[in-house]
C-alpha cells in the first residue's frame, strides 16, 4: 500500500488527537524532493536506536518529553521545543514521559 502524503496547500493537523489516530510509531506526513515531515509517537521508555541521516534535521517535541542523544551530548526536549542536528550526526531518541515529535528532514536525493 502506498503512503498517503499531503499535497501542496493540504492542511496537516498537528493536534494530538489527529496524530494518535495513526497506528504506526512513525508516519510520514509530507515528502518532496527537498524535505520530509515525519510524525513520531513514543510511549514512555521507548527508544529509537542510534542512526544517521544524510541531511540536516530538526526534531520538535509536540507533546511530552524526549531526549536526543549524540556522541557530543544529550539534549532534553519538552513540548514546544526543537533541536537541529547536522547531516551525518549519529543520534538516538528516548522518550522520557511518552510524547509526540515532529521530524523535519532536509533530503539529499543523491544520498538518500
Backbone torsions as a table, in degrees:
resi	resn	phi	psi	omega
1	UNK	NA	131.6	-179.9
2	UNK	-75.0	143.5	176.9
3	UNK	-69.5	141.7	175.2
4	UNK	-93.7	111.1	177.7
5	UNK	-105.4	153.6	175.4
6	UNK	-68.7	154.3	176.7
7	UNK	-107.0	165.8	176.6
8	UNK	-51.2	136.0	-179.4
9	UNK	72.2	2.1	170.4
10	UNK	-71.7	135.0	177.0
11	UNK	-87.2	129.4	179.1
12	UNK	-110.2	120.5	178.4
13	UNK	-78.9	130.6	175.6
14	UNK	-106.1	13.8	176.7
15	UNK	-70.1	140.8	-176.4
16	UNK	-51.5	-42.4	-178.0
17	UNK	-61.7	-41.7	-179.8
18	UNK	-66.1	-38.1	-177.2
19	UNK	-76.1	-34.3	-177.4
20	UNK	-76.6	-5.5	176.3
21	UNK	-72.5	-13.8	177.3
22	UNK	-78.2	138.1	-177.6
23	UNK	-86.4	-18.8	-178.2
24	UNK	-84.4	157.3	175.2
25	UNK	-65.5	-36.1	175.7
26	UNK	-131.7	149.0	-176.9
27	UNK	-144.1	125.1	177.6
28	UNK	-76.7	120.9	-177.9
29	UNK	-90.3	-36.8	-173.9
30	UNK	-153.1	136.8	178.4
31	UNK	-143.8	127.4	174.1
32	UNK	-127.4	-177.7	176.0
33	UNK	-66.0	-21.7	-173.1
34	UNK	-100.9	-34.0	-177.8
35	UNK	-154.3	168.4	179.2
36	UNK	-142.1	137.9	174.5
37	UNK	-108.1	129.4	-178.6
38	UNK	-130.6	129.3	174.5
39	UNK	-90.8	134.5	179.7
40	UNK	-126.1	126.0	176.2
41	UNK	-113.1	125.4	-178.8
42	UNK	-126.8	134.0	173.0
43	UNK	-78.4	160.5	177.7
44	UNK	-53.9	129.1	179.5
45	UNK	89.3	-12.3	178.1
46	UNK	-65.2	151.3	179.2
47	UNK	-140.6	139.9	169.3
48	UNK	-99.3	117.9	-175.4
49	UNK	-62.1	162.4	-179.1
50	UNK	-55.5	136.3	178.5
51	UNK	-158.2	173.9	175.9
52	UNK	-133.2	157.1	171.5
53	UNK	-129.3	155.5	-172.9
54	UNK	-67.5	-44.4	-175.0
55	UNK	-100.9	171.2	177.2
56	UNK	-65.1	160.2	-178.9
57	UNK	-145.7	159.6	166.2
58	UNK	-122.3	146.5	176.6
59	UNK	-126.5	116.2	-177.7
60	UNK	-110.2	130.8	177.2
61	UNK	-87.9	115.2	179.0
62	UNK	-87.6	-33.1	-177.0
63	UNK	-156.5	143.9	177.5
64	UNK	85.7	-152.1	-179.4
65	UNK	-142.8	144.1	178.3
66	UNK	-146.5	163.0	174.0
67	UNK	-121.7	138.0	172.0
68	UNK	-107.8	123.0	-174.9
69	UNK	-113.0	124.4	177.3
70	UNK	-127.0	166.6	175.4
71	UNK	-58.4	-24.8	-179.3
72	UNK	-87.1	-8.4	179.8
73	UNK	151.7	-176.6	-178.7
74	UNK	-120.6	138.6	-179.3
75	UNK	-123.7	122.5	176.6
76	UNK	-86.5	135.7	177.6
77	UNK	-120.2	134.9	173.8
78	UNK	-118.6	166.0	-179.8
79	UNK	-49.5	131.8	178.9
80	UNK	90.7	2.2	-179.9
81	UNK	-114.9	153.8	175.2
82	UNK	-141.3	160.8	179.0
83	UNK	-135.7	150.7	177.1
84	UNK	-113.4	141.3	174.6
85	UNK	-126.4	140.8	176.6
86	UNK	-72.3	158.7	176.5
87	UNK	-59.6	143.2	178.2
88	UNK	81.8	-1.6	-180.0
89	UNK	-77.7	117.9	175.9
90	UNK	-63.5	137.1	179.9
91	UNK	-155.7	153.6	173.2
92	UNK	-128.6	158.9	178.9
93	UNK	-128.8	131.3	177.0
94	UNK	-122.6	137.0	175.3
95	UNK	-89.4	127.4	179.8
96	UNK	-89.5	-38.3	-175.4
97	UNK	-138.4	27.7	-173.6
98	UNK	74.9	152.0	179.4
99	UNK	172.9	176.1	178.0
100	UNK	-125.7	133.4	-177.2
101	UNK	-123.8	150.3	173.8
102	UNK	-118.1	115.5	-179.1
103	UNK	-100.1	127.3	174.8
104	UNK	-114.7	116.9	179.4
105	UNK	-105.2	130.2	169.5
106	UNK	-86.0	118.7	-173.7
107	UNK	-86.9	144.4	173.7
108	UNK	-123.4	89.1	-172.7
109	UNK	-51.6	-31.0	-179.7
110	UNK	-71.9	-14.2	-177.5
111	UNK	-118.0	-9.8	-178.2
112	UNK	-78.9	NA	NA
